[in-house]
């Protein structure tokens, strides 16, 4: 178990963490980093000041057809 006080030891993130972030990562699937390990893929991730949008693919776990 992790003590709440110990959380400061861990990386709190950076600008590349949110999707698509500074790394322009627009997919969360079996081939992305981090990777999905299931049969669901989240593709075409887009973020604006007003909204976030994405497509969900169920079956192969990949954004590639």
N, C-alpha and C positions, 0 to 999 in steps of 0.2 A: 504494500500500500504506500502511496505517496502522500507525504505531509504537504498541506497547502503552502506552508512556509518555504518548502523546497522548490516550488515552481519557478523561482527566479533563476535557477540553474539552467533552464531550458531556453532554447531559441524562441523568442516571442514573435518571430516572423519578420518579413521584409516586404518591399513593394512587389516582389515577384510571386507572393503567395496567393493573393486573390485571383480568381480566373477572370479575364485572361491575364491580368497583371502585366508587369513590365516584360515578362518573358513571352507575352502574346500566346499563351497556352490556351487554345480554344477547344480542347477536348479532354474528357476524362473517360478513358476506355482502357482496354487491355494493353494497349501499346504506349500509353502516356506515362509520364513520371510526375507525381505518383500514379500508380496504375489501379484500375478497377480489376477486381478478381472474379467478377460475376458475369452475368449475361446481359447486363445493362450498360449502355454507353451514353454519356452526356456529350453532345456534339454542338458545334457552332455556338459556343459560349460567347456572348456579347454583353458588355456592361456599359451603360451610359449613366449620366447623372440622374436620369429620370426612371430608368428601368434596367432590369437584367433579362436576357432572353437566352434560350437554348433549346435544342432538339433532343428528345430522348429516343434512343434506339434500343429495342428489346429483342434479344435472341442471340446474336453472335458476340455481343460485348465489344463491338468494334464500330468506329465511325466510318471506316472504309467499307464500301459496298462489296 
